Amino acid sequence: EAQVTQNPRYLITVTGKKLTVTCSQNMNHEHMSWYRQDPGLGLRQIYYSMNVEVTDKGDVPEGYKVSRKEKRNFPLILESPSPNQTSLYFCASSLSGGFVDTQYFGPGTRLTVL
Amino acid sequence: AQSVTQLDSQVPVFEEAPVELRCNYSSSVSVYLFWYVQYPNQGLQLLLKYLSGSTLVESINGFEAEFNKSQTSFHLRKPSVHISDTAEYFCAVSDPNAGNMLTFGGGTRLMVKP
């Protein structure tokens, strides 16, 4: 089954404790993105990647890191999480960039930073 | 930078009534436009998109949206809603000449009542 998976689905952590949210897709897609969803703000793009070893900042990259060492994986790293990073996070992938191709979303990761 | 405004945060409607969810965007250049739907506790799914050509685009489940360049709008309509249409709907825009950024509106929660 073609899908985007994220782990963990739920995470409660404390300020300053490094964490990684994994994202994996099995569709051989080149383009992957991370978004955060906050009430009333919709989704905001954090980082995106056009291909292996090619990443770029979205609208709200501060406090986040990403890597793209393999085509299928695009982990999101919070080196020192803070309470304002409490949010619902979505990973997404598409065959190519530009959003001409359909973007597929993962099920989401709900992060709480205390 | 692009911006997207969804004028209504919530739209309550009775089953079988028509509905319109409004979306306006800021860009005056050519754009790609999208509507995504998010059912409770799920990720986003693409509902329909406008890339070029006919200004009226349709989805498989009876929704349609019309691209109006002069009014920079992309309103979503359905002539008769079902209970199963209850979800949050997001309008989004990208600039085909700056291909990898996608900007979302704040979302509209459609609540269909029996």
Boltz contact constraints between the chains, C-beta under 6 A:
constraints:
  - contact:
      token1: [A, 40]
      token2: [B, 106]
      max_distance: 6.0
  - contact:
      token1: [A, 41]
      token2: [B, 106]
      max_distance: 6.0
  - contact:
      token1: [A, 42]
      token2: [B, 90]
      max_distance: 6.0
  - contact:
      token1: [A, 42]
      token2: [B, 104]
      max_distance: 6.0
  - contact:
      token1: [A, 42]
      token2: [B, 105]
      max_distance: 6.0
  - contact:
      token1: [A, 42]
      token2: [B, 106]
      max_distance: 6.0
  - contact:
      token1: [A, 42]
      token2: [B, 107]
      max_distance: 6.0
  - contact:
      token1: [A, 43]
      token2: [B, 104]
      max_distance: 6.0
  - contact:
      token1: [A, 45]
      token2: [B, 102]
      max_distance: 6.0
  - contact:
      token1: [A, 48]
      token2: [B, 100]
      max_distance: 6.0
  - contact:
      token1: [A, 90]
      token2: [B, 43]
      max_distance: 6.0
  - contact:
      token1: [A, 97]
      token2: [B, 99]
      max_distance: 6.0
  - contact:
      token1: [A, 97]
      token2: [B, 100]
      max_distance: 6.0
  - contact:
      token1: [A, 98]
      token2: [B, 99]
      max_distance: 6.0
  - contact:
      token1: [A, 99]
      token2: [B, 32]
      max_distance: 6.0
  - contact:
      token1: [A, 99]
      token2: [B, 94]
      max_distance: 6.0
  - contact:
      token1: [A, 99]
      token2: [B, 102]
      max_distance: 6.0
  - contact:
      token1: [A, 102]
      token2: [B, 46]
      max_distance: 6.0
  - contact:
      token1: [A, 105]
      token2: [B, 43]
      max_distance: 6.0
  - contact:
      token1: [A, 105]
      token2: [B, 44]
      max_distance: 6.0
  - contact:
      token1: [A, 106]
      token2: [B, 43]
      max_distance: 6.0
  - contact:
      token1: [A, 107]
      token2: [B, 43]
      max_distance: 6.0
  - contact:
      token1: [A, 108]
      token2: [B, 43]
      max_distance: 6.0
